[in-house]
Amino acid sequence: MRFEDWDVLLFPSGTHDQHVPLREYRVECHAVADERLDADDNSAAPLMTSFVPSLDYDAPFQISVHSWMPKRFYYAPQPGSHQVDHVQMWQIKVIVDGITQCIETFNGDVKWPKVIPIANMEPPINKDTPQPLHFPHFHEQIMTDTNWSPHDTVGRIKIEISEGYAQIKPDDLDTIGPFRYYKLLNHAFFNFQPAPFKILQRTGVAFPSPRLESHILTLRGANNLVTLPYAFQTATVRNHARNMSTSSVSSRQHSSPYMGPGGPPNTPHFAEAPPSATAWNIGQ
């Protein structure tokens, strides 16, 4: 999904098609307010939602987070007001089926995209093998839930992108242990609702679908159609016949995201521009 220059994609992991992102259906934008911020203003943020075909339950997957343009912090220090131990950061939080599986923080000079395959908030498999991100279980009750909420997390994959700061010295950023992250602003939320592809078709979310085809829109009248040679017409019909798909994802899964031929393809980097100087009152 994409909001402005933010672009978030889901990829399978450890499969032959792990370089191909999951397809997205019925993308919508909502507005949410976050009362957990450490700043009093700008609590509203965009929440993007979409449906994606399910992978097998507990299958490893990866997330690619990218910004197509240089991304500046909304809060930037005014000259003389920035404390030396306030390090501005980006934070990416991954919530799967209501459980936080991963939290990553990056400096302001981060080079996008960032591929996130690790569930660093869960205990490792062993001392040398971290846990991969695990695909959520599909909850059947969403089929009968009349109060579908765009910000719900049950059975979904939710990515939060925010900016904030930590009270640590910049030189200690790579060596210091756990630190508190002060969230100042949510830039965007991306909430993916996985479901089996058959269900997406049956409910009219994915095409081809009997429900969608029962409400076909006419783009041009029959009297405006161009008459083509018979051989061309039959070839067109034969080559473009559509069949209902039983699955849109590969069922061949491996136990670890590190066993496959590689992660999602890299995207060209860009030169970061310095942030503009706007009000940042946390140093006072």
C-alpha positions in Angstrom: 0.0 0.0 0.0 1.1 3.6 -0.5 0.3 6.9 1.2 2.0 9.9 -0.4 5.6 8.8 -0.6 5.4 6.0 1.9 5.2 2.6 0.3 4.7 -0.7 2.3 4.7 -4.1 0.7 4.3 -7.6 2.1 6.4 -10.5 0.6 6.4 -14.2 1.2 9.7 -15.6 2.6 11.6 -18.7 1.8 9.7 -19.5 -1.4 10.5 -19.4 -5.1 8.3 -16.3 -5.5 9.5 -14.4 -2.5 10.5 -11.4 -4.7 6.9 -10.9 -5.7 4.8 -8.8 -3.3 1.3 -9.9 -2.2 -1.5 -8.5 -4.2 -3.7 -5.8 -2.6 -7.4 -5.3 -3.0 -9.9 -2.6 -2.0 -7.4 0.0 -0.7 -9.0 2.6 1.5 -7.8 5.6 3.6 -9.2 6.5 7.0 -8.2 9.0 9.7 -7.3 8.0 13.2 -6.3 9.8 16.4 -3.5 8.6 18.7 -3.6 9.7 22.3 -0.3 8.0 23.1 1.8 10.7 21.6 4.3 12.7 23.6 3.3 15.8 21.7 0.0 17.7 22.2 -0.7 18.5 18.5 -1.1 16.6 15.3 -2.7 13.5 16.8 -4.6 12.6 13.6 -2.9 10.3 11.1 -3.8 8.4 7.9 -4.7 4.8 8.2 -4.5 2.8 5.0 -6.4 -0.6 4.8 -6.4 -3.3 2.2 -7.1 -7.0 1.7 -4.3 -9.4 0.7 -4.4 -13.2 -0.1 -3.5 -15.3 2.9 -0.3 -17.3 3.2 -0.2 -20.4 5.3 -0.7 -19.8 9.0 2.6 -19.1 10.8 4.4 -18.9 7.4 7.5 -16.6 7.4 7.0 -13.3 5.5 8.9 -10.0 5.0 7.9 -6.3 4.9 9.5 -3.7 2.7 9.1 -0.1 3.9 10.1 2.6 1.4 9.9 6.3 0.9 10.0 7.4 -2.7 11.2 10.9 -1.8 13.6 12.2 0.9 11.6 12.1 4.1 12.1 14.9 6.7 11.0 15.0 10.3 8.0 17.1 11.0 9.6 18.2 14.3 13.0 19.7 13.7 15.1 21.5 16.4 15.3 25.2 16.5 18.8 26.7 16.8 19.8 26.6 20.4 16.9 24.6 21.7 18.0 21.0 20.8 19.5 19.0 23.6 22.6 17.0 22.7 21.1 13.7 24.1 17.9 14.0 22.1 18.4 11.8 19.0 15.6 12.0 16.4 14.5 8.7 15.0 12.1 6.9 12.8 10.3 4.0 14.3 8.6 1.1 12.4 6.3 -1.1 14.5 4.9 -4.4 13.2 1.8 -5.8 14.9 0.6 -9.2 13.8 -2.8 -10.6 15.0 -2.7 -8.1 17.9 0.8 -8.9 19.0 3.8 -6.7 18.5 6.3 -8.9 16.6 8.9 -6.3 15.6 10.0 -2.7 16.5 12.8 -1.1 14.4 14.3 2.4 14.9 16.4 4.3 12.4 18.4 7.5 12.4 17.3 10.5 10.3 19.8 9.7 7.6 18.3 6.2 6.9 18.5 5.0 3.4 15.2 3.5 2.2 13.9 0.9 1.5 14.2 -1.2 4.7 13.4 -4.9 4.5 12.0 -6.3 7.8 12.1 -10.1 8.1 12.8 -10.5 11.8 10.4 -10.7 14.8 12.8 -9.1 17.2 10.2 -8.8 19.9 9.9 -12.5 20.2 12.5 -15.0 21.7 14.9 -16.3 19.1 14.7 -19.9 17.9 18.2 -20.4 19.3 21.2 -18.2 19.9 22.1 -18.0 16.2 18.6 -18.0 14.6 16.1 -15.2 15.2 12.4 -15.6 14.8 11.0 -14.6 11.4 7.8 -12.6 11.1 4.9 -15.1 11.3 1.8 -14.8 9.1 -1.4 -14.5 11.1 -4.2 -16.9 11.4 -7.4 -16.3 9.4 -10.3 -15.7 11.8 -13.6 -17.0 10.4 -15.6 -14.6 12.4 -14.7 -11.7 10.2 -17.0 -13.1 7.6 -20.0 -12.5 9.8 -18.7 -9.4 11.7 -21.0 -6.5 10.9 -18.8 -4.0 12.8 -15.6 -4.3 10.7 -13.2 -1.7 12.0 -10.3 -0.3 9.9 -8.0 0.0 12.9 -8.6 -3.5 14.4 -5.6 -5.8 14.7 -7.2 -9.3 15.1 -6.0 -11.4 12.2 -4.3 -8.5 10.5 -0.8 -7.2 9.8 -0.4 -3.6 10.9 2.6 -1.4 10.3 3.0 1.9 12.2 5.5 4.5 10.9 6.3 7.3 13.3 8.9 9.9 14.3 10.2 10.6 17.7 13.4 10.8 19.8 15.4 9.0 22.4 17.4 10.5 25.2 20.8 9.1 24.3 24.0 10.5 23.0 24.4 10.2 19.2 27.8 8.5 19.5 26.3 5.8 21.7 23.4 4.9 19.4 25.1 1.8 18.0 26.3 0.5 21.3 23.8 1.4 23.9 21.2 -1.1 25.2 17.4 -0.6 25.3 16.2 3.0 25.4 12.9 4.7 25.7 11.4 6.0 22.4 9.3 9.2 22.7 6.8 9.1 19.9 5.9 12.6 18.6 4.0 12.0 15.4 2.5 9.2 13.4 3.2 9.5 9.7 1.0 6.7 8.6 -0.6 3.3 9.5 -0.9 0.4 7.1 -3.4 -2.3 8.1 -3.5 -5.4 5.9 -6.4 -7.8 6.2 -5.4 -11.3 4.9 -8.0 -13.8 3.8 -8.0 -16.9 1.6 -8.2 -15.9 -2.1 -11.4 -17.9 -2.6 -13.1 -15.9 0.0 -11.9 -12.6 -1.5 -13.4 -13.7 -4.8 -16.6 -15.0 -3.3 -17.2 -11.7 -1.4 -16.5 -9.5 -4.4 -13.2 -8.2 -3.2 -11.0 -9.9 -5.8 -11.6 -10.4 -9.5 -12.7 -12.7 -11.2 -15.8 -12.9 -9.0 -19.4 -14.0 -9.7 -20.6 -11.1 -7.4 -18.6 -8.5 -9.4 -19.6 -10.0 -12.8 -23.2 -9.8 -11.8 -22.8 -6.0 -11.8 -20.8 -5.4 -14.9 -20.5 -1.8 -16.0 -21.0 -1.1 -19.8 -18.1 0.9 -21.3 -19.4 1.0 -24.9 -22.6 0.1 -26.6 -22.9 -2.9 -28.8 -23.6 -0.7 -31.9 -20.1 0.9 -31.4 -18.2 -2.4 -31.4 -15.8 -2.9 -34.3 -16.4 -6.1 -36.4 -13.2 -8.1 -36.5 -12.3 -11.2 -38.6 -13.6 -14.4 -37.1 -10.2 -15.9 -36.6 -9.1 -12.9 -34.6 -12.2 -13.0 -32.4 -11.9 -16.6 -31.5 -8.2 -16.2 -30.7 -8.9 -13.3 -28.5 -11.6 -15.2 -26.6 -9.4 -18.3 -26.2 -6.3 -16.4 -25.0 -8.2 -14.2 -22.5 -10.5 -16.8 -20.9 -10.5 -16.3 -17.2 -10.9 -19.1 -14.7 -11.6 -18.9 -11.0 -8.3 -19.3 -9.1 -8.0 -21.7 -6.2 -5.0 -19.9 -4.7 -2.9 -16.9 -5.5 0.2 -17.8 -3.4 2.6 -20.7 -3.4 2.1 -23.4 -0.9 5.8 -24.3 -0.8 7.1 -22.8 2.4 10.5 -23.2 4.2 11.1 -23.0 7.9 13.3 -19.9 7.8 13.3 -16.7 5.7 17.1 -17.1 5.3 17.0 -20.3 3.2 15.6 -18.8 0.0 17.4 -17.1 -2.9 17.1 -13.6 -1.4 14.7 -10.9 -0.2 12.7 -8.4 -2.1 14.6 -6.5 -4.9 16.4 -3.4 -3.8 15.1 0.1 -4.8 17.6 2.8 -5.9 18.6 5.1 -3.0 18.5 8.9 -3.1 20.5 11.6 -1.4 18.9 12.8 1.8 18.2 16.5 2.1 18.7 18.2 5.5 15.5 18.7 7.5 13.9 22.1 7.6 14.1 24.0 10.9 10.6 24.1 12.4 9.4 24.3 16.0 10.6 21.4 18.2 9.8 22.1 21.9 11.0 18.8 23.5 14.4 20.3 24.3 12.9 22.9 26.6 
